[in-house]
Amino acid sequence: MILNMGPQHPSTHGVLRLKIHTDGEVVSKIEPVLGYLHRCFEKHSENLPYEQIVPFTDRCDYLASMHMNHAFS
């Protein structure tokens, strides 16, 4: 059986998922799946000029918002 176990805190939704393979009650394998936190950044940016896109970049990756701002500017 394969169980999906995700993070419990709402701010970490989508970032990490654990695929737990079980054989009865014994855990036989755990696969960490590092995900992409989708924030609809591309859709918001389609019809905006470049100067208005930069403030959205700190919402792309809440763990490294300064780096995202630096990469886009």
Backbone as ProteinMPNN parsed JSONL, in Angstrom:
{"seq_chain_A": "MILNMGPQHPSTHGVLRLKIHTDGEVVSKIEPVLGYLHRCFEKHSENLPYEQIVPFTDRCDYLASMHMNHAFS", "coords_chain_A": {"N_chain_A": [[0.844, -1.16, 0.0], [0.472, 2.269, -0.688], [0.933, 5.226, 0.995], [0.18, 8.659, 1.217], [1.752, 11.261, 2.779], [1.669, 14.432, 3.98], [2.823, 17.796, 4.776], [1.915, 19.281, 7.929], [1.467, 21.884, 8.657], [-0.178, 24.813, 7.496], [1.31, 26.734, 6.036], [3.332, 25.362, 4.802], [2.264, 23.939, 2.751], [2.288, 21.812, -0.003], [5.027, 21.851, -0.394], [6.532, 19.678, 0.551], [6.156, 16.199, 0.277], [5.578, 12.959, 1.482], [5.919, 9.791, 0.239], [4.828, 6.892, 1.387], [5.599, 3.597, 1.488], [4.095, 0.635, 2.378], [4.09, -2.599, 3.902], [1.772, -4.383, 4.984], [1.724, -3.633, 8.318], [4.232, -2.679, 8.37], [6.639, -0.327, 7.521], [8.124, -0.123, 4.481], [9.48, 1.466, 2.668], [10.307, 4.888, 2.132], [9.654, 7.677, 0.217], [10.771, 10.844, -0.303], [9.166, 13.626, -1.731], [9.906, 16.475, -3.194], [8.206, 19.325, -3.765], [6.795, 21.773, -6.029], [5.822, 24.906, -5.147], [3.025, 26.232, -6.166], [2.045, 29.394, -7.153], [0.561, 30.774, -8.994], [2.045, 32.628, -10.364], [2.944, 32.976, -13.005], [0.587, 33.373, -14.464], [-0.395, 35.736, -13.31], [1.566, 37.441, -14.192], [1.359, 37.688, -16.933], [0.012, 39.86, -18.238], [1.131, 42.167, -17.242], [3.338, 45.0, -16.966], [6.949, 44.866, -16.804], [7.989, 46.211, -14.523], [5.974, 46.011, -12.661], [5.914, 43.369, -12.04], [8.01, 42.609, -10.398], [7.422, 43.051, -7.546], [5.836, 40.776, -7.064], [7.63, 38.706, -6.927], [8.729, 38.104, -4.401], [6.835, 36.491, -3.343], [6.981, 34.113, -4.607], [8.823, 32.22, -3.606], [8.734, 31.639, -0.421], [10.681, 31.017, 1.388], [13.082, 31.997, 0.495], [12.862, 34.761, -0.276], [14.257, 37.155, -0.771], [16.252, 36.353, -2.514], [14.781, 35.618, -4.761], [13.752, 38.115, -5.534], [16.142, 39.376, -6.209], [16.986, 37.809, -8.364], [15.064, 38.341, -10.348], [15.277, 41.067, -10.711]], "CA_chain_A": [[0.0, 0.0, 0.0], [1.208, 3.533, -0.715], [0.264, 6.305, 1.713], [0.725, 9.994, 1.007], [1.768, 12.036, 4.01], [2.166, 15.766, 3.686], [3.086, 18.648, 5.936], [0.743, 19.568, 8.742], [1.278, 23.319, 8.823], [-0.707, 25.371, 6.24], [2.275, 27.517, 5.26], [4.226, 24.468, 4.068], [1.448, 23.13, 1.852], [2.805, 21.595, -1.342], [6.481, 21.878, -0.477], [7.077, 18.349, 0.818], [5.21, 15.09, 0.402], [6.246, 11.687, 1.717], [5.22, 8.608, -0.259], [5.198, 5.83, 2.318], [5.254, 2.26, 1.01], [3.943, -0.258, 3.521], [3.79, -4.017, 3.718], [1.014, -4.609, 6.211], [1.974, -2.533, 9.245], [5.665, -2.388, 8.316], [7.032, 0.656, 6.507], [9.225, -0.71, 3.725], [10.208, 2.474, 1.895], [9.766, 6.247, 2.176], [10.183, 8.527, -0.849], [10.429, 12.264, -0.174], [8.878, 14.3, -2.993], [9.988, 17.913, -3.009], [7.292, 19.873, -4.752], [6.832, 23.166, -6.443], [4.718, 25.629, -4.533], [2.459, 27.012, -7.255], [1.395, 30.617, -6.688], [-0.037, 31.423, -10.171], [2.907, 33.757, -10.701], [2.997, 33.147, -14.454], [-0.691, 33.93, -14.924], [-0.443, 37.134, -12.869], [2.585, 38.227, -14.891], [1.148, 37.721, -18.379], [-0.457, 41.141, -18.765], [1.693, 43.277, -16.47], [4.684, 45.435, -17.359], [8.021, 44.269, -16.001], [8.162, 46.901, -13.245], [4.94, 45.579, -11.729], [6.089, 41.948, -11.742], [9.036, 42.428, -9.365], [6.872, 42.827, -6.198], [5.299, 39.422, -6.926], [8.678, 37.694, -6.83], [8.966, 37.607, -3.049], [5.802, 35.52, -2.997], [7.246, 32.857, -5.32], [9.493, 31.303, -2.69], [8.694, 32.349, 0.853], [11.882, 30.712, 2.167], [14.211, 32.776, -0.025], [12.221, 35.832, -1.042], [15.245, 38.137, -1.21], [16.949, 35.793, -3.676], [13.88, 35.701, -5.911], [13.746, 39.519, -5.956], [17.43, 39.66, -6.845], [17.047, 37.104, -9.647], [14.179, 38.968, -11.324], [15.569, 42.487, -10.958]], "C_chain_A": [[0.899, 1.235, 0.0], [0.361, 4.598, -0.031], [0.948, 7.613, 1.378], [0.614, 10.761, 2.313], [2.397, 13.38, 3.708], [2.42, 16.557, 4.945], [1.794, 19.002, 6.661], [0.461, 21.057, 8.884], [0.824, 23.929, 7.5], [0.309, 26.154, 5.412], [3.23, 26.641, 4.466], [3.474, 23.582, 3.093], [2.1, 23.028, 0.475], [4.309, 21.515, -1.444], [7.076, 20.489, -0.316], [5.941, 17.342, 0.918], [6.032, 13.839, 0.63], [5.368, 10.569, 1.176], [5.71, 7.438, 0.58], [4.681, 4.506, 1.772], [5.203, 1.331, 2.221], [3.679, -1.678, 3.058], [3.081, -4.457, 4.993], [1.179, -3.399, 7.119], [3.437, -2.122, 9.264], [5.934, -1.389, 7.193], [8.251, 0.103, 5.786], [10.069, 0.326, 2.993], [9.511, 3.816, 2.056], [10.449, 7.059, 1.088], [9.794, 9.978, -0.578], [10.233, 12.878, -1.556], [8.873, 15.795, -2.708], [9.204, 18.574, -4.121], [7.535, 21.325, -5.065], [5.611, 23.838, -5.855], [4.143, 26.59, -5.564], [1.687, 28.193, -6.704], [0.726, 31.387, -7.826], [0.755, 32.645, -10.607], [2.903, 34.029, -12.202], [1.718, 33.801, -14.979], [-0.832, 35.393, -14.518], [0.476, 38.013, -13.713], [2.318, 38.401, -16.379], [0.824, 39.112, -18.916], [0.057, 42.349, -17.996], [3.022, 43.727, -17.065], [5.714, 44.912, -16.355], [8.146, 44.907, -14.62], [7.13, 46.449, -12.208], [5.044, 44.101, -11.369], [7.022, 41.74, -10.554], [8.443, 42.292, -7.954], [6.244, 41.443, -5.99], [6.38, 38.393, -6.621], [8.954, 37.261, -5.405], [7.88, 36.659, -2.586], [6.02, 34.181, -3.702], [7.846, 31.809, -4.395], [9.6, 32.0, -1.346], [9.898, 32.043, 1.728], [13.076, 31.543, 1.728], [13.689, 33.934, -0.862], [13.219, 36.865, -1.546], [15.986, 37.645, -2.456], [16.07, 35.829, -4.924], [13.796, 37.131, -6.429], [15.021, 39.859, -6.709], [17.507, 39.015, -8.23], [16.201, 37.788, -10.719], [14.515, 40.42, -11.607], [16.926, 42.7, -11.577]], "O_chain_A": [[1.963, 1.237, 0.62], [-0.78, 4.844, -0.421], [2.172, 7.664, 1.267], [-0.469, 10.895, 2.882], [3.531, 13.452, 3.234], [2.252, 16.049, 6.054], [0.716, 19.018, 6.066], [-0.663, 21.45, 9.197], [1.391, 23.593, 6.461], [0.171, 26.225, 4.191], [3.881, 27.129, 3.541], [4.007, 22.564, 2.653], [2.424, 24.044, -0.14], [4.827, 21.14, -2.496], [8.046, 20.16, -0.997], [4.913, 17.59, 1.548], [7.089, 13.68, 0.02], [4.221, 10.411, 1.592], [6.873, 7.044, 0.49], [3.475, 4.317, 1.613], [6.158, 1.254, 2.995], [3.129, -1.921, 1.984], [3.724, -4.855, 5.964], [0.824, -2.28, 6.749], [3.839, -1.302, 10.09], [5.507, -1.588, 6.056], [9.294, -0.117, 6.402], [11.248, 0.09, 2.726], [8.283, 3.885, 2.111], [11.677, 7.126, 1.036], [8.61, 10.313, -0.618], [11.052, 12.669, -2.451], [7.96, 16.317, -2.068], [9.517, 18.392, -5.298], [8.362, 21.999, -4.451], [4.487, 23.376, -6.051], [4.717, 27.651, -5.809], [0.783, 28.025, -5.886], [0.357, 32.547, -7.641], [0.192, 33.591, -11.159], [2.864, 35.185, -12.623], [1.772, 34.68, -15.839], [-1.334, 36.204, -15.296], [0.194, 39.192, -13.924], [2.997, 39.197, -17.028], [1.335, 39.49, -19.97], [-0.516, 43.434, -18.086], [3.758, 42.907, -17.614], [5.387, 44.567, -15.219], [8.387, 44.201, -13.641], [7.394, 46.502, -11.007], [4.332, 43.631, -10.482], [6.843, 40.796, -9.785], [8.939, 41.455, -7.2], [6.134, 40.985, -4.853], [6.077, 37.316, -6.109], [9.384, 36.126, -5.204], [8.006, 36.071, -1.512], [5.312, 33.214, -3.419], [7.429, 30.651, -4.401], [10.462, 32.857, -1.154], [10.124, 32.737, 2.719], [13.993, 31.77, 2.518], [14.042, 34.065, -2.034], [13.047, 37.399, -2.642], [16.306, 38.434, -3.345], [16.571, 36.049, -6.027], [13.771, 37.343, -7.641], [14.984, 40.549, -7.727], [18.039, 39.615, -9.164], [16.592, 37.809, -11.886], [14.092, 40.962, -12.629], [17.312, 43.839, -11.842]]}, "name": "protein", "num_of_chains": 1, "seq": "MILNMGPQHPSTHGVLRLKIHTDGEVVSKIEPVLGYLHRCFEKHSENLPYEQIVPFTDRCDYLASMHMNHAFS"}
